[in-house]
Amino acid sequence: MRNEKTGILGNGEHIFDFTRLTSNWTKDLTLFTNGASILTAEQTRQLEKHQIKIVEKEMERLVHSGGHLQKIVFHDGFESSLKALHTPSPFEQHCSIHEALGCDPSRKLT
């Protein structure tokens, strides 16, 4: 899907980072927040600076043919054609070794 019309589905801090990472794969990238964006003004500015579009409309459905994505249809009738739509899946730590070592996995490195 490199260099294809691509979308990111999500909202917030983790999506900002994921979107910046994905922008290395294509220059035709849109962030779909499925409603009002909760990105900060600075995050929005950074994405727009890199020509990453942000669509804050609520999605109604995905349209595909044979399992291949064709477009997103929104509640207001707006449509956006795409070749790929990415969203990060939540990560859950199932191992407790970090606790045994006294580590806090939620602590950000500075």
C-alpha positions in Angstrom: 0.0 0.0 0.0 3.0 2.2 -0.1 2.3 5.6 -1.8 -1.5 4.8 -2.0 -4.3 6.9 -0.7 -4.3 5.9 2.9 -6.4 6.7 6.0 -5.8 6.5 9.8 -8.8 5.9 12.0 -8.6 7.2 15.6 -8.2 10.2 17.8 -5.9 11.5 20.5 -2.3 11.3 21.5 -1.6 7.8 20.4 -3.1 8.4 17.0 -1.0 11.5 16.5 2.2 9.4 17.0 0.8 6.6 14.8 -0.1 9.1 12.0 3.3 10.6 12.0 4.9 7.2 11.7 2.5 6.2 8.9 3.3 9.3 7.0 6.6 7.7 6.0 4.6 5.2 3.8 2.5 7.6 1.8 2.2 11.3 1.1 -1.6 11.0 0.5 -2.6 10.5 4.1 -5.8 11.5 6.0 -6.6 11.2 9.7 -10.3 10.2 10.3 -11.2 11.1 13.9 -14.8 9.8 13.6 -16.2 12.9 15.3 -14.6 16.0 16.9 -10.8 15.8 17.1 -9.2 15.8 20.6 -5.7 16.6 19.2 -4.0 19.6 20.6 -3.7 22.8 18.5 0.1 22.0 18.1 -0.5 18.4 17.0 -3.1 19.6 14.5 -0.6 22.3 13.2 2.2 19.7 12.9 0.0 17.3 10.9 -1.3 20.1 8.6 2.3 21.3 8.1 3.1 17.8 6.6 -0.1 18.0 4.4 -1.9 15.3 6.5 -5.6 16.0 6.2 -7.9 15.7 9.2 -11.6 14.7 8.7 -13.7 15.1 11.9 -16.9 13.7 10.5 -18.7 10.7 12.0 -18.4 7.5 9.9 -21.4 5.6 8.8 -19.8 2.6 6.9 -16.9 1.3 5.0 -17.5 0.2 1.4 -15.5 -2.6 -0.1 -15.5 -5.0 -3.0 -14.2 -8.5 -2.4 -12.5 -7.4 0.8 -10.7 -4.5 -0.8 -11.6 -1.1 0.7 -13.1 1.4 -1.7 -14.3 4.3 0.4 -15.7 5.6 3.7 -19.2 6.9 3.8 -20.0 9.5 6.5 -23.4 10.3 8.2 -23.7 13.6 6.3 -23.3 11.8 2.9 -19.6 12.9 2.4 -17.5 10.1 0.9 -13.7 9.5 0.9 -12.1 7.0 -1.4 -9.2 5.0 0.0 -6.9 2.1 -0.7 -6.1 1.4 3.0 -7.3 2.3 6.4 -5.1 1.7 9.5 -5.8 1.9 13.2 -3.5 0.7 15.9 -4.8 -2.1 18.1 -4.7 -1.7 21.8 -1.7 -3.2 23.6 -2.2 -5.2 26.8 0.8 -6.5 28.8 0.1 -10.1 29.7 3.4 -10.8 31.5 4.1 -9.5 35.0 7.9 -9.7 34.9 8.1 -5.9 34.8 6.4 -5.9 38.3 8.9 -8.4 39.6 11.8 -6.2 38.4 10.2 -3.0 39.9 9.6 -1.4 36.5 6.7 0.9 35.6 5.8 0.3 31.9 3.5 3.4 31.8 6.4 5.8 32.7 7.6 7.8 29.7 11.3 8.1 29.0 12.5 11.7 28.8 
